Amino acid sequence: MSIDRFLNGEDVKARPAPITNLMSQKMGIHEWSYRNDPTGDARFKVPWAAAEVALASIKIEVELGFDAATAFKESSRCLNCDVQTVFNRDTCIECDGCVDICPMDSISFVARGDEAELRTRLKAPAENLEQALYVSDELKTGRVMVKDEDVCLHCGLCAERCPTGAWDMQKFLLNTTQAGPRCRDKTNKTANAKEMA
């Protein structure tokens, strides 16, 4: 028997590949999946069981989790990290509406330049050198659109404001292959059964 086989006698490599999917997330400004108001709230601390109780038995859960009200407040801090801004230069008319509405000044339309010099000419200078800038191809006027992903909230205001739909919000969904009989690649199941016989 091959070392690549586990308890069910099936080839562990015969699994479907992970699926990555981007879906457009067009919706009204008050319909986002989460509140998109930026907030400076600190994280809520997860309550723990008392030390004397937790140390008395290895079976005691140390982190007790949030009650429903606190869990809701904590989840409301989410800034839509799974929703990405996608820019289409062909439909952009360079009206600068997205620049005006961005609460973080993360979008700028400027003349092309090398990255170090370009960072100094943005509406809000991009100081985090670890984070690459999102720079479009040249637009009709010769300028480029530059977005600083380091400060973008993914709030979707640029997409809502854009009159031509040059900005789109796309929700990122990653489906990973799970273990277990119901998640196996069904096309290879019959072949595996014949091979084991």
C-alpha positions in Angstrom: 0.0 0.0 0.0 1.3 3.5 -0.9 2.4 5.8 1.9 0.1 8.4 0.2 -3.0 6.6 1.4 -4.8 7.1 4.7 -7.6 5.4 6.6 -10.2 5.3 3.9 -7.7 3.8 1.4 -8.0 6.8 -0.9 -5.2 8.8 -2.5 -4.8 12.0 -0.4 -3.8 13.9 -3.6 -7.2 13.3 -5.2 -8.8 16.4 -3.7 -10.3 19.3 -5.5 -8.0 22.4 -5.6 -8.9 25.4 -3.4 -11.2 27.8 -5.2 -10.7 31.6 -5.1 -13.6 33.7 -6.2 -14.1 37.5 -6.6 -17.7 38.7 -6.8 -18.9 42.2 -7.4 -20.3 43.8 -4.2 -22.4 46.6 -5.6 -24.9 47.9 -3.1 -26.2 51.0 -1.6 -24.1 53.0 0.9 -26.2 51.9 3.9 -26.3 48.2 2.9 -22.7 47.1 3.5 -22.1 43.7 5.1 -20.7 45.4 8.2 -20.8 48.9 9.6 -18.0 50.8 7.8 -17.6 53.7 10.1 -13.9 54.0 11.1 -13.6 53.7 14.9 -10.7 54.0 17.3 -12.3 51.5 19.7 -9.9 49.1 21.3 -10.6 45.3 21.1 -12.8 43.9 23.7 -10.9 41.4 26.0 -12.2 37.9 25.9 -13.3 36.9 29.4 -11.4 34.0 31.1 -12.4 31.4 33.6 -11.1 32.0 37.1 -7.5 30.7 37.5 -8.5 28.3 40.4 -11.2 26.8 38.2 -9.2 26.6 35.0 -6.1 25.0 36.8 -8.3 22.4 38.6 -9.0 20.4 35.4 -7.4 20.2 31.9 -10.9 19.9 30.5 -12.0 23.4 31.6 -12.2 25.9 28.7 -10.0 28.9 29.7 -11.5 31.5 27.3 -15.2 31.8 27.9 -16.0 33.8 24.7 -18.2 36.8 24.3 -21.9 37.2 25.2 -24.1 38.0 22.1 -24.1 41.8 22.8 -20.3 42.1 23.1 -19.7 39.8 20.1 -21.9 42.1 18.0 -19.9 45.1 19.1 -16.6 43.4 18.4 -17.7 42.3 14.9 -18.9 45.9 14.2 -15.2 46.9 14.3 -14.6 45.1 11.0 -13.5 47.2 8.1 -14.5 44.9 5.2 -11.0 43.5 4.7 -12.6 40.8 2.4 -13.9 43.4 0.0 -11.3 44.8 -2.4 -11.4 47.9 -4.5 -10.9 47.2 -8.2 -10.2 50.1 -10.6 -11.0 50.1 -14.3 -9.0 52.8 -16.1 -10.9 52.5 -19.4 -14.2 53.8 -17.8 -12.6 56.5 -15.6 -13.4 60.1 -16.7 -11.0 61.6 -14.0 -13.8 63.6 -12.3 -11.9 63.2 -9.0 -15.2 62.3 -7.2 -13.5 59.3 -5.5 -10.7 61.6 -4.3 -13.2 64.0 -2.8 -15.2 61.4 -0.9 -12.4 59.2 0.4 -12.3 59.6 4.2 -8.7 58.6 4.4 -7.3 60.5 1.4 -6.0 57.2 0.0 -6.7 58.0 -3.6 -4.7 60.5 -5.8 -4.6 61.4 -9.5 -1.0 62.5 -10.2 1.6 62.6 -13.0 3.6 59.4 -13.3 6.9 59.1 -11.4 9.1 56.6 -9.7 7.7 55.2 -6.5 9.9 57.1 -4.0 9.1 60.5 -5.5 5.5 59.6 -6.2 4.9 58.9 -2.5 5.6 62.5 -1.7 3.0 63.9 -4.2 0.0 62.0 -3.0 -2.9 63.6 -1.2 -1.7 61.9 1.9 1.9 60.9 1.7 2.3 57.1 1.8 4.8 56.6 4.6 4.6 52.8 5.0 7.4 51.7 2.6 6.5 48.0 3.3 3.1 48.5 1.6 3.2 48.7 -2.2 1.1 51.4 -3.9 -1.7 50.5 -6.3 -0.9 52.4 -9.4 -3.1 52.3 -12.5 -1.9 52.4 -16.1 -1.8 55.8 -17.7 -5.2 57.5 -18.0 -6.4 59.7 -20.9 -4.9 62.9 -19.5 -1.5 61.3 -18.9 -2.0 61.1 -15.1 -2.2 57.8 -13.1 -4.5 56.9 -10.3 -2.5 56.0 -7.1 -4.2 54.3 -4.1 -2.5 53.7 -0.8 -3.8 50.3 0.4 -2.2 50.9 3.8 -4.8 53.4 4.8 -7.8 52.3 2.7 -10.8 51.3 4.8 -12.5 49.4 2.0 -15.6 51.4 2.8 -16.9 51.5 -0.8 -17.5 55.2 -0.9 -15.4 55.6 -4.1 -17.5 52.9 -5.8 -20.7 54.6 -4.8 -19.6 58.0 -5.9 -18.1 57.0 -9.2 -20.5 58.0 -12.0 -19.1 55.6 -14.6 -18.5 52.5 -12.4 -14.8 52.7 -12.8 -14.5 51.6 -9.2 -15.9 48.3 -8.2 -16.0 46.5 -4.8 -15.3 42.8 -5.1 -15.8 40.4 -2.3 -13.0 37.9 -1.9 -14.1 34.3 -1.1 -11.6 31.5 -0.5 -13.0 27.9 -0.4 -10.3 25.6 0.9 -10.4 21.8 0.4 -11.6 20.1 3.6 -10.8 16.7 4.9 -13.4 14.0 5.2 -15.3 11.7 2.9 -17.9 14.3 1.8 -15.2 16.7 0.5 -13.3 14.4 -1.7 -13.1 14.8 -5.5 -16.0 12.8 -6.7 -14.5 12.3 -10.2 -11.6 10.3 -8.7 -13.7 8.4 -6.1 -14.7 5.6 -8.6 -11.1 5.3 -10.0 -9.8 5.0 -6.4 -12.3 2.3 -5.5 -11.4 0.2 -8.6 -7.7 0.6 -7.9 -8.1 -0.7 -4.3 -10.1 -3.7 -5.4 
